């Protein structure tokens, strides 16, 4: 494609504008947008585990002096300061981000201490920002500690009027402790929360053994630690693979116990639900499971929660195994979820990368080393500045009379003090042995020293103050030597980082509220397919389906010939005895089989419900047959055009409402579905031709068009189109040795013991039926 377009009809570019191809312009601008989304919005920094909006919220709260033991401030004030000073993207988005940091069911270690309605686990939204107040937690304080000591770089805010930290010092690996989630352009991140104590233990091991493998770190970090607890049932091999590659998933289940109600009665009480599952939505889903009878043994669900979680599951029968019931609920509700992990983070705040567990911890430790070095250098500069002032003070005390004389009589005492040579000896009234260290009084005073002397108060001229200065100088010299050794020796740096991590572990360990591990580990155990007999009580019913497809279940086995009520213009079509544990099969004229549970049928007091509401049976499709599923049996399915085959009953059971396509009928319709009960097949056509052939000539298939059962001639119809001379009317199977029996009028039957005259090859035309065969050409 040519980027240059020369069109004489185009308006000339404005003065000063540079023409640019549209493709290049869109590409560059979209790339700029993508990079901005990735780096400044969606992906967290591996060093402090924060996105820019969270970092700015904490920094603004620090500037407002909202310490953990201080006062609260209105959330609107906090979000307003963040928006005006650092994050000009709307106060609603800022407040939503701040509110999430205060939700202990979303954040493992909350960074904001909220006062008021900050939402709940039911999914209710927080109150408006004008109604709530907030301050920092001790966890947030640990992330910010060291900002005053040049621990990190600062950058200009969006309009250049203020500065903000590019990253926080972070005394613990917050990325893994609180997790993160975000969607950028072409990439996303989803990191589960973990336990701080376990993370610190892994960091200490990594300091001792820098080349430790990811699998070794799992001895300290067995898996995520979700704020809502629950039980992880993911295999250890899968967890290890996820942490090794940075991608994976964890199966998380609720935690429950069985409560004994006496007299053999019991109920299940769920006390912890999976992470990021709204309790109200979970209750709705369980109620839907009860209503649709996906788990028929579940009778009721009640939410008895207060400050804690208490969801009561009431079984329909006391004879059911509780583990069996929970296994079915795991499949059909959010009592079990799958949390996907994608540790896609920004390394050094610049490069997005999917990292392993070791790489994430390594990035944090390298950051802590840099923070330690910067804080040490900052402290070293402070010590040097103080030592310079102390040296001036000591010179002044050694030469106190001369200093007082200069200040008292000289017109420019500052210049005079700086010109004076203080290396000369002065007569003092005190003994030199009184000094703890020899006075350094040599050379000239610096400007800093001179200003400090001139600003010194008269009451500081005591002997005690002089000794205090010498003691402070000695302590600072000792501290300075230690800092110089620390900066020169990496081993000492890692030892200092280890001490800091141990202090963090002590602060947020078992004595800290919420410091203990909440999420358990357990073996999943496969949930086997449970037969309906184990799920519901077996009771006799009578299934009634009308001509218009309205179905109902009458209690008990009633007389099949009894008179029943139907809607006007409707009448009986199918009626048979069944049990509540049966599965019922519906065969449509489109060649699809649909499965309905007998326990899900509506009661027999009314007219029932349309069968088409229970399965996805189109309105233009006719119901061919409706019967009970009997495992182990075989069926013959055939179309009106005379094609068919054998199919095992296990292969036609559908698992969804859409059913299962078995007989392909492109330009035809399904006509017959009969259960096999013999060794020969008898087919009769609409034009009165009967053919018998061995059952072995039919193939057994699971899906297809089948083979030709009987031959029909083609004739030209009234409109000139070719049509079949007849078509398949009925089909049955029988034992050839016993002959064929068919019903006659008035309750009588007719038996033909020898069907040799009608025996032929499959796909033959056949002969006229025996004398007395029904004129509707049906086997009954």
SENUBA-125017 format. One record per residue (C-alpha): x, y, z. Coordinates in steps of 0.25 Angstrom, whole numbers, padded with zeros to 4 digits. Example, Ala and Ser with C-alpha at 12.3 -4.5 7.8 and 13.67 -1.06 7.14 Angstrom:
<sites>
      c1      c2      c3
    0049   -0018    0031
    0055   -0004    0029
</sites>
This chain:
<sites>
      c1      c2      c3
    0000    0000    0000
    0005    0014   -0004
    0006    0023    0008
    0006    0035   -0001
   -0007    0040   -0007
   -0007    0051   -0017
   -0022    0056   -0018
   -0023    0070   -0025
   -0037    0071   -0019
   -0032    0070   -0005
   -0031    0083    0003
   -0017    0088    0006
   -0011    0086    0019
   -0012    0097    0029
    0001    0106    0031
    0011    0099    0040
    0004    0086    0039
    0012    0074    0034
    0005    0064    0025
    0005    0049    0031
    0000    0036    0025
   -0013    0032    0033
   -0008    0018    0035
    0005    0023    0041
   -0002    0033    0049
   -0012    0023    0055
   -0001    0013    0058
    0008    0023    0065
   -0004    0028    0074
   -0009    0015    0077
    0004    0010    0081
    0006    0022    0090
   -0008    0019    0096
   -0004    0004    0098
    0009    0008    0105
    0002    0018    0114
   -0008    0007    0118
    0002   -0003    0121
    0012    0005    0129
    0003    0015    0136
   -0010    0008    0138
   -0012   -0007    0137
    0001   -0014    0141
    0007   -0013    0155
    0022   -0010    0158
    0029   -0022    0163
    0037   -0014    0173
    0025   -0009    0182
    0014   -0017    0175
    0006   -0004    0173
   -0001    0003    0161
    0001    0018    0159
   -0013    0021    0165
   -0011    0013    0178
    0003    0019    0180
   -0002    0033    0178
   -0014    0030    0188
   -0004    0026    0199
    0006    0037    0196
   -0005    0047    0197
   -0010    0041    0210
    0004    0042    0215
    0004    0057    0211
   -0009    0059    0219
   -0002    0053    0231
   -0013    0042    0232
   -0004    0032    0240
   -0010    0019    0246
   -0011    0025    0260
   -0016    0039    0255
   -0029    0045    0251
   -0038    0041    0240
   -0041    0050    0228
   -0053    0051    0218
   -0051    0041    0206
   -0055    0053    0197
   -0043    0061    0202
   -0033    0050    0200
   -0039    0047    0186
   -0039    0062    0183
   -0025    0064    0187
   -0020    0051    0179
   -0028    0056    0166
   -0023    0071    0167
   -0009    0068    0171
   -0005    0055    0164
   -0015    0047    0157
   -0025    0055    0148
   -0034    0044    0144
   -0047    0046    0151
   -0050    0046    0166
   -0060    0034    0164
   -0049    0025    0159
   -0039    0029    0170
   -0050    0027    0181
   -0053    0013    0175
   -0038    0009    0176
   -0037    0015    0190
   -0049    0007    0195
   -0044   -0006    0189
   -0031   -0004    0198
   -0040   -0003    0210
   -0048   -0016    0207
   -0042   -0027    0215
   -0050   -0037    0207
   -0043   -0032    0194
   -0029   -0029    0200
   -0021   -0038    0208
   -0014   -0027    0216
   -0023   -0014    0215
   -0015   -0002    0212
   -0026    0008    0216
   -0033    0008    0229
   -0048    0012    0225
   -0058    0018    0234
   -0072    0016    0229
   -0079    0008    0218
   -0067    0003    0209
   -0076   -0008    0202
   -0077   -0023    0207
   -0075   -0037    0202
   -0090   -0037    0196
   -0085   -0028    0185
   -0092   -0015    0191
   -0084   -0002    0186
   -0078    0007    0196
   -0085    0019    0201
   -0082    0033    0194
   -0068    0039    0197
   -0075    0050    0205
   -0080    0040    0215
   -0067    0032    0218
   -0054    0035    0225
   -0041    0028    0224
   -0026    0028    0228
   -0014    0019    0226
   -0012    0005    0232
    0002    0001    0238
    0003   -0008    0225
    0003    0005    0217
    0012    0012    0226
    0022    0000    0224
    0022    0002    0209
    0025    0017    0211
    0035    0017    0221
    0048    0023    0216
    0042    0033    0206
    0049    0045    0214
    0063    0038    0213
    0064    0039    0198
    0061    0024    0197
    0054    0025    0183
    0054    0035    0172
    0044    0046    0171
    0038    0051    0158
    0029    0063    0154
    0014    0061    0154
    0005    0063    0142
    0007    0078    0142
    0021    0080    0148
    0016    0087    0160
    0019    0076    0170
    0027    0063    0171
    0023    0049    0174
    0031    0036    0176
    0033    0027    0164
    0032    0015    0174
    0031    0013    0189
    0042    0007    0197
    0033   -0005    0201
    0038   -0013    0213
    0031   -0025    0209
    0028   -0032    0195
    0014   -0025    0194
    0012   -0030    0179
    0010   -0044    0185
    0005   -0040    0198
   -0007   -0033    0193
   -0008   -0038    0178
   -0012   -0030    0166
   -0021   -0030    0155
   -0022   -0022    0142
   -0025   -0022    0127
   -0015   -0014    0118
   -0014   -0014    0102
   -0010   -0028    0098
   -0007   -0033    0112
   -0013   -0035    0125
   -0009   -0038    0140
   -0015   -0046    0151
   -0007   -0049    0163
   -0013   -0056    0176
   -0010   -0051    0190
    0000   -0058    0199
    0004   -0058    0213
    0015   -0048    0217
    0021   -0058    0227
    0023   -0068    0216
    0028   -0058    0206
    0038   -0053    0216
    0043   -0067    0219
    0045   -0069    0204
    0053   -0056    0203
    0062   -0060    0214
    0065   -0073    0207
    0067   -0066    0194
    0077   -0057    0201
    0085   -0069    0207
    0084   -0077    0194
    0083   -0067    0182
    0082   -0079    0172
    0071   -0086    0179
    0060   -0092    0170
    0046   -0088    0169
    0042   -0102    0174
    0050   -0100    0186
    0043   -0087    0189
    0030   -0095    0190
    0035   -0101    0203
    0033   -0087    0209
    0021   -0082    0200
    0012   -0094    0198
    0002   -0085    0190
   -0007   -0073    0191
   -0014   -0068    0204
   -0027   -0062    0200
   -0034   -0052    0210
   -0047   -0060    0209
   -0040   -0073    0213
   -0045   -0085    0206
   -0038   -0098    0202
   -0028   -0100    0191
   -0030   -0113    0184
   -0020   -0112    0173
   -0009   -0123    0172
    0004   -0119    0176
    0010   -0122    0163
    0001   -0112    0156
    0004   -0101    0167
    0019   -0103    0165
    0017   -0102    0150
    0009   -0089    0151
    0020   -0082    0160
    0031   -0087    0151
    0025   -0081    0138
    0017   -0070    0144
    0004   -0075    0138
   -0006   -0085    0144
   -0019   -0087    0152
   -0023   -0091    0165
   -0036   -0098    0169
   -0042   -0092    0181
   -0054   -0097    0189
   -0062   -0092    0200
   -0060   -0097    0215
   -0071   -0104    0222
   -0075   -0113    0233
   -0087   -0122    0236
   -0096   -0118    0247
   -0103   -0129    0255
   -0118   -0125    0257
   -0121   -0138    0265
   -0130   -0150    0262
   -0121   -0152    0250
   -0124   -0139    0243
   -0112   -0130    0239
   -0109   -0118    0231
   -0097   -0112    0224
   -0091   -0099    0228
   -0082   -0091    0219
   -0073   -0082    0227
   -0063   -0077    0216
   -0066   -0075    0201
   -0056   -0074    0190
   -0049   -0061    0187
   -0056   -0051    0179
   -0069   -0058    0179
   -0081   -0049    0183
   -0089   -0055    0194
   -0102   -0050    0189
   -0099   -0055    0175
   -0095   -0069    0181
   -0108   -0070    0189
   -0116   -0066    0176
   -0108   -0077    0168
   -0111   -0088    0179
   -0126   -0084    0179
   -0126   -0086    0164
   -0120   -0099    0165
   -0131   -0103    0175
   -0142   -0097    0165
   -0136   -0104    0153
   -0134   -0117    0161
   -0120   -0119    0156
   -0117   -0124    0170
   -0130   -0130    0174
   -0125   -0134    0188
   -0123   -0119    0192
   -0136   -0115    0198
   -0133   -0100    0203
   -0122   -0090    0205
   -0122   -0079    0216
   -0112   -0067    0218
   -0111   -0066    0233
   -0098   -0057    0232
   -0095   -0046    0241
   -0081   -0040    0242
   -0076   -0054    0238
   -0080   -0064    0227
   -0091   -0074    0230
   -0099   -0080    0218
   -0107   -0092    0222
   -0110   -0103    0212
   -0122   -0112    0216
   -0122   -0126    0209
   -0136   -0132    0205
   -0132   -0145    0211
   -0124   -0149    0223
   -0119   -0162    0216
   -0110   -0154    0206
   -0095   -0153    0208
   -0091   -0139    0211
   -0078   -0140    0203
   -0087   -0145    0191
   -0096   -0133    0192
   -0084   -0123    0193
   -0078   -0130    0181
   -0090   -0128    0172
   -0091   -0113    0177
   -0076   -0111    0173
   -0080   -0114    0159
   -0093   -0106    0159
   -0089   -0093    0167
   -0078   -0084    0171
   -0075   -0092    0183
   -0063   -0096    0175
   -0056   -0086    0166
   -0043   -0086    0157
   -0034   -0074    0160
   -0025   -0072    0148
   -0011   -0066    0151
   -0003   -0058    0141
    0009   -0051    0148
    0011   -0041    0137
    0018   -0029    0144
    0027   -0017    0141
    0041   -0020    0144
    0048   -0007    0149
    0036    0000    0145
    0038   -0001    0130
    0038   -0014    0124
    0026   -0023    0124
    0029   -0038    0127
    0022   -0051    0131
    0031   -0054    0143
    0033   -0067    0151
    0032   -0067    0167
    0047   -0066    0168
    0048   -0054    0158
    0037   -0046    0166
    0044   -0048    0179
    0058   -0045    0173
    0052   -0032    0167
    0047   -0028    0181
    0061   -0032    0188
    0069   -0024    0178
    0060   -0012    0180
    0062   -0014    0195
    0077   -0014    0193
    0076   -0001    0185
    0067    0006    0196
    0077    0002    0207
    0089    0007    0199
    0082    0020    0196
    0077    0022    0210
    0091    0019    0215
    0097    0029    0206
    0086    0039    0210
    0090    0037    0225
    0104    0038    0222
    0102    0052    0216
    0094    0056    0228
    0105    0051    0237
    0116    0058    0230
    0108    0071    0230
    0106    0069    0245
    0120    0066    0248
    0124    0079    0241
    0115    0087    0250
    0120    0079    0262
    0135    0082    0258
    0131    0097    0258
    0125    0096    0271
    0137    0089    0277
    0146    0099    0272
    0137    0110    0278
    0137    0104    0291
    0153    0102    0291
    0154    0117    0287
    0142    0122    0294
    0148    0136    0299
    0153    0139    0285
    0140    0135    0278
    0132    0144    0288
    0142    0156    0286
    0140    0155    0271
    0125    0154    0272
    0125    0166    0282
    0134    0176    0275
    0136    0172    0261
    0127    0179    0250
    0126    0167    0242
    0127    0155    0251
    0124    0145    0241
    0135    0149    0232
    0145    0151    0243
    0142    0137    0249
    0144    0131    0235
    0158    0138    0233
    0163    0134    0247
    0173    0123    0248
    0168    0114    0258
    0181    0105    0258
    0188    0114    0268
    0188    0111    0283
    0179    0119    0292
    0180    0120    0307
    0169    0112    0314
    0165    0112    0329
    0161    0098    0328
    0171    0086    0328
    0172    0079    0314
    0170    0065    0321
    0156    0069    0323
    0153    0066    0308
    0148    0052    0303
    0156    0054    0290
    0166    0063    0285
    0160    0076    0279
    0161    0077    0264
    0163    0092    0264
    0171    0094    0252
    0170    0103    0240
    0159    0112    0237
    0144    0111    0239
    0134    0108    0228
    0122    0116    0225
    0113    0105    0230
    0121    0105    0243
    0121    0120    0244
    0106    0121    0243
    0104    0110    0253
    0113    0117    0263
    0106    0131    0261
    0093    0124    0263
    0097    0117    0276
    0089    0121    0288
    0096    0126    0300
    0091    0115    0309
    0099    0105    0301
    0112    0111    0306
    0111    0101    0318
    0122    0091    0321
    0112    0080    0320
    0108    0084    0306
    0123    0083    0302
    0124    0069    0307
    0111    0065    0300
    0116    0070    0287
    0129    0062    0288
    0120    0050    0291
    0111    0052    0279
    0123    0054    0270
    0129    0040    0275
    0116    0033    0272
    0114    0039    0259
    0128    0036    0255
    0126    0021    0259
    0112    0021    0251
    0119    0027    0239
    0130    0016    0239
    0119    0006    0240
    0112    0012    0228
    0124    0012    0220
    0127   -0002    0223
    0112   -0005    0219
    0113    0002    0206
    0126   -0005    0202
    0122   -0019    0206
    0110   -0026    0199
    0110   -0037    0210
    0107   -0027    0221
    0096   -0021    0212
    0089   -0034    0211
    0091   -0036    0226
    0084   -0023    0228
    0073   -0026    0219
    0071   -0039    0226
    0070   -0032    0239
    0059   -0023    0233
    0051   -0034    0227
    0051   -0042    0241
    0046   -0029    0248
    0035   -0029    0237
    0032   -0043    0239
    0031   -0041    0254
    0022   -0029    0252
    0012   -0036    0242
    0013   -0050    0248
    0004   -0058    0256
    0002   -0046    0266
   -0003   -0037    0256
   -0018   -0037    0253
   -0020   -0045    0241
   -0006   -0050    0240
   -0008   -0065    0241
   -0011   -0073    0229
   -0025   -0073    0225
   -0026   -0082    0212
   -0024   -0097    0215
   -0019   -0108    0205
   -0026   -0122    0203
   -0027   -0133    0192
   -0038   -0130    0182
   -0043   -0144    0180
   -0051   -0146    0167
   -0065   -0144    0168
   -0071   -0156    0161
   -0084   -0156    0153
   -0095   -0159    0163
   -0107   -0167    0159
   -0120   -0160    0161
   -0125   -0171    0171
   -0114   -0166    0181
   -0119   -0152    0179
   -0134   -0153    0180
   -0145   -0161    0187
   -0150   -0172    0177
   -0165   -0170    0176
   -0175   -0175    0165
   -0181   -0165    0155
   -0189   -0166    0143
   -0184   -0157    0131
   -0194   -0150    0123
   -0191   -0143    0110
   -0202   -0137    0101
   -0203   -0135    0086
   -0198   -0121    0087
   -0186   -0125    0096
   -0191   -0121    0110
   -0185   -0130    0120
   -0187   -0134    0134
   -0185   -0144    0145
   -0196   -0150    0153
   -0193   -0156    0166
   -0193   -0171    0167
   -0196   -0181    0156
   -0210   -0178    0151
   -0219   -0186    0142
   -0213   -0183    0128
   -0228   -0183    0122
   -0233   -0173    0132
   -0239   -0160    0127
   -0230   -0148    0129
   -0233   -0133    0127
   -0226   -0125    0115
   -0227   -0112    0109
   -0237   -0108    0099
   -0233   -0114    0086
   -0223   -0123    0092
   -0223   -0138    0096
   -0214   -0149    0101
   -0202   -0154    0093
   -0192   -0161    0102
   -0196   -0167    0116
   -0187   -0177    0123
   -0182   -0181    0137
   -0169   -0177    0142
   -0161   -0173    0154
   -0155   -0160    0159
   -0141   -0165    0157
   -0143   -0168    0142
   -0138   -0161    0131
   -0147   -0158    0119
   -0144   -0157    0104
   -0151   -0149    0094
   -0149   -0152    0079
   -0152   -0140    0070
   -0155   -0140    0055
   -0141   -0133    0053
   -0134   -0146    0057
   -0129   -0140    0071
   -0131   -0147    0084
   -0134   -0138    0096
   -0132   -0143    0111
   -0142   -0139    0122
   -0141   -0143    0137
   -0154   -0149    0142
   -0151   -0142    0155
   -0152   -0128    0148
   -0166   -0130    0142
   -0177   -0121    0147
   -0187   -0127    0156
   -0200   -0133    0151
   -0210   -0123    0158
   -0210   -0114    0146
   -0209   -0116    0131
   -0194   -0117    0132
   -0184   -0109    0125
   -0179   -0109    0110
   -0168   -0119    0108
   -0162   -0108    0098
   -0158   -0100    0111
   -0150   -0111    0117
   -0142   -0114    0105
   -0138   -0106    0092
   -0149   -0113    0083
   -0152   -0103    0072
   -0167   -0100    0070
   -0167   -0106    0056
   -0162   -0119    0060
   -0171   -0130    0064
   -0169   -0140    0075
   -0168   -0154    0070
   -0166   -0162    0082
   -0165   -0160    0097
   -0160   -0171    0106
   -0152   -0176    0118
   -0137   -0178    0116
   -0132   -0192    0119
   -0117   -0193    0119
   -0112   -0205    0111
   -0123   -0205    0101
   -0123   -0202    0086
   -0132   -0194    0077
   -0135   -0194    0062
   -0137   -0180    0057
   -0142   -0177    0043
   -0147   -0166    0034
   -0159   -0165    0025
   -0151   -0167    0013
   -0147   -0181    0018
   -0133   -0179    0024
   -0129   -0184    0037
   -0119   -0191    0047
   -0117   -0197    0060
   -0112   -0188    0072
   -0108   -0191    0086
   -0117   -0184    0097
   -0105   -0179    0104
   -0101   -0171    0092
   -0113   -0163    0090
   -0114   -0157    0105
   -0112   -0142    0103
   -0105   -0134    0114
   -0110   -0120    0110
   -0124   -0114    0106
   -0120   -0114    0092
   -0120   -0129    0091
   -0112   -0138    0082
   -0113   -0140    0067
   -0114   -0155    0064
   -0121   -0157    0051
   -0117   -0148    0039
   -0129   -0143    0032
   -0125   -0132    0022
   -0137   -0133    0012
   -0145   -0143    0020
   -0152   -0144    0034
   -0150   -0154    0045
   -0162   -0164    0046
   -0159   -0176    0055
   -0151   -0179    0068
   -0154   -0193    0073
   -0146   -0201    0084
   -0140   -0214    0078
   -0147   -0227    0083
   -0144   -0238    0074
   -0135   -0243    0062
   -0143   -0238    0050
   -0148   -0225    0045
   -0162   -0223    0039
   -0165   -0210    0031
   -0178   -0206    0024
   -0179   -0195    0015
   -0190   -0185    0013
   -0194   -0191    0000
   -0196   -0205    0006
   -0184   -0213    0004
   -0178   -0221    0016
   -0163   -0226    0016
   -0156   -0234    0027
   -0141   -0236    0027
   -0131   -0240    0038
   -0127   -0230    0048
   -0112   -0233    0046
   -0113   -0225    0032
   -0115   -0212    0040
   -0102   -0205    0044
   -0100   -0200    0058
   -0096   -0185    0058
   -0096   -0173    0067
   -0099   -0163    0057
   -0102   -0162    0042
   -0113   -0164    0031
   -0113   -0179    0032
   -0115   -0189    0021
   -0127   -0192    0012
   -0138   -0201    0019
   -0149   -0202    0008
   -0149   -0197   -0006
   -0160   -0187   -0011
   -0162   -0183   -0025
   -0162   -0169   -0030
   -0174   -0163   -0037
   -0177   -0150   -0043
   -0186   -0141   -0035
   -0197   -0132   -0039
   -0187   -0120   -0040
   -0177   -0128   -0048
   -0168   -0131   -0036
   -0162   -0145   -0033
   -0168   -0151   -0020
   -0168   -0164   -0013
   -0178   -0174   -0016
   -0182   -0176   -0002
   -0171   -0175    0009
   -0168   -0182    0022
   -0181   -0184    0030
   -0177   -0193    0042
   -0166   -0202    0047
   -0164   -0213    0058
   -0155   -0224    0062
   -0159   -0238    0066
   -0154   -0252    0067
   -0155   -0259    0054
   -0157   -0273    0061
   -0169   -0267    0068
   -0175   -0260    0056
   -0182   -0246    0056
   -0193   -0241    0064
   -0202   -0228    0062
   -0214   -0223    0069
   -0228   -0223    0063
   -0240   -0215    0066
   -0248   -0217    0079
   -0236   -0221    0087
   -0233   -0234    0078
   -0219   -0238    0072
   -0215   -0245    0060
   -0203   -0255    0060
   -0196   -0259    0047
   -0186   -0270    0051
   -0179   -0272    0038
   -0173   -0259    0032
   -0165   -0266    0021
   -0173   -0261    0010
   -0169   -0247    0013
   -0155   -0250    0017
   -0145   -0243    0007
   -0133   -0234    0006
   -0132   -0221    0013
   -0135   -0209    0003
   -0145   -0218   -0004
   -0159   -0214   -0008
   -0167   -0224   -0001
   -0181   -0231   -0003
   -0195   -0228    0002
   -0197   -0231    0017
   -0205   -0243    0022
   -0220   -0243    0022
   -0225   -0235    0033
   -0214   -0226    0034
   -0218   -0212    0039
   -0222   -0202    0028
   -0214   -0191    0034
   -0202   -0200    0032
   -0197   -0199    0047
   -0192   -0210    0055
   -0199   -0204    0067
</sites>
